[in-house]
Amino acid sequence: MEKAAEETVKKTTDVAVKGEAALKPQFLTTKDKFHGFVDSGWQGPKGGKASDGDKVEETKATPVEEPETKKLKLDPEEGNKGGKPDGKRIRGQNKSRPHMKHTAYDEKRLCLSVIQDNRECPFGDKCHFHHSVAEYLATKPADIGESCYLYDTYGKCGYGLCCRFAMAHTTPDFKTMVNAELIKANEGRTAVRNSLDKDLQIRLRKRSVTFDKSAEYLEILSNNKDKKEQQGNGDARAAEVSTDPTGGEPRASTEAEAQASPDKQPPVKTVGPLTDVDVIKLRLCEKKQVDFQDKLYLAPLTTCGNLPFRRVCKRFGADITCGEMAMCTNLLQGQQSEWALLKRHESEDVFGVQVEGCFPDTMTRCAELINSNIDVDFVDINSGCPIDLVYKKGGGCGLMTRTKKFEQIIKGMNYVLDVPLTVKIRTGVQEKCNLAHKLITEMKKWDVSMITLHGRSKEQRYTKLADWDYINTCSKLASPVPLYGNGDILSYEDAMKARETGVSGIMIARGALIKPWIFTEIKEGRHWDISSNERLDVLRDFSNFGLEHWGSDTRGVEKTRTFMLEWLSFMCRYIPVGLLERVPQKINERPPYYLGRNYLESLMASQHVGDWVRISEMLLGPVPKNFIFLPKHKANAYK
């Protein structure tokens, strides 16, 4: 067995396997030896580090079940490995993913009346939460750490005894401490904006919110539709010239007659003087200027592009950030979870929100709602989402084939917005049938402020490289409207090549998930051989930001952990620069099994979900007994 494993390593060193990154031979290993090394070095939630000189031969091979690379279909023999009754193995997919609610991790909580200075509970005996501090503390999980990030930053932790770091700000008689100096220093500061107002939520649910500008536009749209229907029925007035019924010469149309005879009453009554506003209208994209020239744009990433992750990327130099894709119908219904996607941190100086929809009425009303109630620099339309759930309704990529509806949506949103409107598209729907170049020439007429083009079609997803030659062609067609290119950027060299195509700027998506420090690399023009401890510090920052955003109680901790694990499913693809035989790493090259320069670097290289959970335990403590996690992409589940 050992001989065969050594031969495998030797083969990989002699000839680079197609689709795999080229690593220095001394770091390569086999699957069993890799997991044996990682498992033997683990020393619990605090994290254990083996010495740099640890050899592969000294570790015992422990078989760890892991999915094969690019395995699209399950073998019939593997049927019941996952224990599902239908015979299918539980693996990460966008469809039918089990959802574990965070309320399941902390079933019996401390009543809010006790947390807020022991005020009287309005529910009395009917309240389902703990009112006895002693009873609650007997069932509460142990504290994670000795210092609370919220208390150290703001001078007070609003979660009180429920906080998983409660001992850092709790007196012996169970009172919550406050730091008056820090509270005074943060007075008047609003770290996060764009929260959903309770009164607005109630009005949205009762459908009592008025959309005046949207109503005006939809009425214009309806009138234009009626006129076209009349013209389609053979109305003779469409020819602009009518024949005299007496058989004489052709006579002018009604409009021309009115101009020729000023004494006659005009067909439309006018009220008040004629102003410049009536004659000269400003271009809608000029209402508020945003400089989109040569910036680094962090893509709106579903699930992973949350506010704490965007804060991490801002620290590393991202110029433009955008919220996750929000469904316009859910926003109009006042759904709290959807409005949470619009939240903006104070560090996000150029920030936009991305909305998805397929009808002019809902999209126009949604744009007016955003314009009136939240603070954004631009609004983006997602017409590039490849998910079937969105596409089959006519949204996402479906808009690219519904040109008339797309035009009505863009013009309607421009009509009600005071900020620029941008659009994100793909090359097309089918793999060999590009539509973007035709659509871009039309969008220039519709007053779009900026276009982002992802260099793949809907059908391609991530199976092929992005077509930057086509992006270059489209950028010339889009001029003078700025066009951003998106796809396969994982190093500053990739970014330099992308900038040579003539695009106005570049959008980074998966590259930022694999290594968020890519923004620093691009701005400084270098490859950063970041250490494993520095990468752990990046995750520590994310966990602190997550506790601030989602809460430092059990529910907040587990929500932070879930999003961290989703991110680690991408971050594990990163290969340290010092280990590569050929720099830089390409985004489509999968990492082979390798041992890093220390234990932590090896642990971070694991693509097994159990090892991601171990990394999260270093920062957020042990997982609960009933913890379940299944990544979005194909990988083993944690049960």
Secondary structure, DSSP 8 states (H G I E B T S, - for coil): -HHHHHHHHHHHHHS--TTB--B-GGGB--HHHHHHHHHHH--STT-----TT--GGGS---------TT--S--GGGTTTT--TTS---B--SSS-----GGGG-SS-B-HHHHTTT---TTGGG--SB--HHHHHHHS---S-SS-HHHHHHS--TTGGGSTTGGGGB-TTS-B---HHHHHHTTT--SEE----HHHHHHHHTT----HHHHHHHHHHHHHHHHHHHHHTT-GGGGS-B--TTS-S-B--HHHHHHH-TTS--SS---S---HHHH----GGGSS----TT-EEE---TTT--HHHHHHHHHTT--BEE---EEHHHHHTT-HHHHGGG-EETT-SSEEEEEE-S-HHHHHHHHHHHHHHS--SEEEEEE----HHHHTTT-GGGGGG-HHHHHHHHHHHHHH-SS-EEEEEES-SSTT---HHHHHHHHTTTT-SEEEEESS-TTTTTSS---HHHHHHHHHHHTTS-EEEES---SHHHHHHHHTTT-SEEEESHHHHH-TTHHHHHHHTS-----HHHHHHHHHHHHHHHHHHH-SSHHHHHHHHHHHHHHHHHHTT---GGGBSSSS--TT-B---B--SSHHHHHHT---HHHHHHHHHHHH----TT--B--SSS-B-B-
